Amino acid sequence: MSSSSQILEQLFDSPLKVKLLRLFLRNPEEKFTLKEIAGRTKSNSRQCITQIKKLLNIGLLNTQIRKKKKFYFVNQNFDFYNELKTLVLKSPSASKKKILAKLKKIGTIKLAILSGVFINLENARVDMLIVGSHLKKKKLSSLIKDLEAEVGKEIDYVIMSPEEFQYRFDMYDRFLKDILERPHEKLINKLKI
């Protein structure tokens, strides 16, 4: 096992490493192949394996071979596991300014709410609620994949038309009420709610 200062040097030496830390620390029960890791972090396998080896060397990751495939997973007995998890998961994972800029390019957005993973709220109904029309599905899909790579987990999101949102809002829909009453951040609020 390395000294504390060597561990810190190995942990925060690249942006890809931060994505890997988020992926493993947000999904402590999951095991990933190299191909899955590269896909989830939107990077190539060669870059990933270089960073993974560093995390293996300090003991943060473990490996397991099943059916001739190598799987990587977080070592929850790592000396600084809890502290590292707290630090990585509380740090801002995606720039709200970048999210806003990309949202404006996917269609006519009337309301965009961030919750869950974006504000470190566990057990949120959704991570993102988008109310809009004329949405470009490819750009939306690309945005979601980019955000998933940044935050290290699948994003739970809901899309509604302005009419559906207004109907459900007027009917005191429980799902919407849960989102709006719990902590959240409105990136776009043209509906003035």
N, C-alpha and C positions, 0 to 999 in steps of 0.2 A: 504494500500500500504506500502511496506517495505521501509526502508531507502536505499540510494544508495549503501552503502557497503554490505548490506544484499543481494541486487539484484545481485551484482557482484559475491558474494560467490555462489549464486544459479546458476548463468549462466555458470561458467566454472569449474565445479567440476568433470567432467568425459568426456572421449572420446565419449561416446554415446551421451551425451548432445550436444557436438559440431556437431555431425551428425544430431541430431534433429534440432538444430538451422539452419544448412545449408538447411535442407529439408524445413522447414517452411519459412525461409527468402528468399529462391530462388523461392518459389512457393506461394507468398502471397495471391493469389486469390483462391487457392485450399483448399479443406476440406478433411481430411483423417480420416478413421477409424483406430482403434488401430491395426488391422490386416494389413492394408496397410502401416502404419508407420513402423511396425516391419519388413515387407517385404522390404520396400524401404531402411531401415537402416541396413538390414541383422543382426537383433538382435531378441531376443525373447520378447514376449508381456509383460512378467512380468518386465523385465528390463526397457522396454519402459515406462510402466505406472508409475513406480517409478519416472523417470525423467520428464515425462509429468506433473505429479502432482506438482513438484517443479516449472515448468514453468507456470502452472495455478495459483499457489499461489502468484507469483510475478506479475501476470497480463499480461504476454507476450502471453499466449495462451487463447483462448476462446473455448467453446464447443457449439454444437448445436445438437439436437436430431431430426432426420428425419426418418420416417418409422421404429421406434423402434431401430434405430442405432445411436450411439453416434459418432459425428464427431468433430475433433479438427482442429483449424485453428489459424493463427497468428493474434494477435490484433494489427492492424496497428496504433492504437491510444496510444500504450504503450509509456511511457515517453521517453525512449531511443531507440525507434524503428529505426529511421534513422541512428543514430550513430552505433547501433548494427549491422544493415544490412551492413553498410559500412565496419565495422571491420571484420565481419565474412566472407563476400564475397570477401574481398581483401586478406584475409589470405590464404596461400597456402593450397589447399584442398587435393591434392594427391601428394605424393612424386614422382618426375620425375624419380628418381633412381629405385623405385619399379616398376613404369610403364615400364621402359626400360627392367628391368630384366624379367618381365612377357611377354612383347612383344617378346623377344628373344626365348621364349618357345613355341610360337604359330605357328611358321613356319619360312620360309625364308623371312625376312622383308628387303626390299630394301629402303623404305622410310617410316618414321613415323613422322607426323606433328601434333603438338598440337596447338589449337587455342581456340577461344570461352571461355568457362567456365574455362579452364586451365590457361589462361593468363588474365582473367578478361576483355575480349573483348566482348562487347554486339553486337548483330546483326551479328555475324560471320556466314559464310556459313555453317561451320561444327565445331565441337569441336575437331575431330580427323580424320585424313586421314591416311590410312594404305595402302601401296603398297607392295604386296608380293605374294608369291606362297606357295603351300603346307600348307595352313593354317589349323590348327586343330580347327574345329568349336566349340567344347565343351570348349576348353581352351579360345578361343576368347570370347565366350558368358560369361564365368565365369569372365574374365577380365573386360568386360563391366559392368556386374552387380556389381562387387566390386567397380569400379570407380563411378558408379551411387550412390552407398551407401555412398561413401566418399564425393562426391561433392554436393549431395542433389538434383540432378535433372537428367532427362533422358539425355543421351549423344547422340548427333547427330554425327554419324560417317559414313565414306565411306570407302569401301574396293575396291581396284582395282588390277588387275594383272599388272605386269610390262609392258606388251605389251599394255594393254589398256591405262595405264598412259602415256606411250611414244607417242602413237598415238594422244591422246588428247592434250598432251603438244606440240607436233609438229604442231597441228592444231590450236594452240592458243585458246583452249577451254575456254570459258568465266568463267565457274565454277572453273576450276583450276587456271585461272588467278586471280580471286577474292581471292582465298585462298592464293596464293603465293605472291600477292602484298600487302595484308593486314598483320598486325602484326601476327606472328606465331613463333613457336619454333620447330626446327627439332631435334627430339630425335635420329633418325637414318637417315643417308643420304648417302647411297651407290650409289645413282644415280648422285651425285655431282651436284645438281641443286641449 
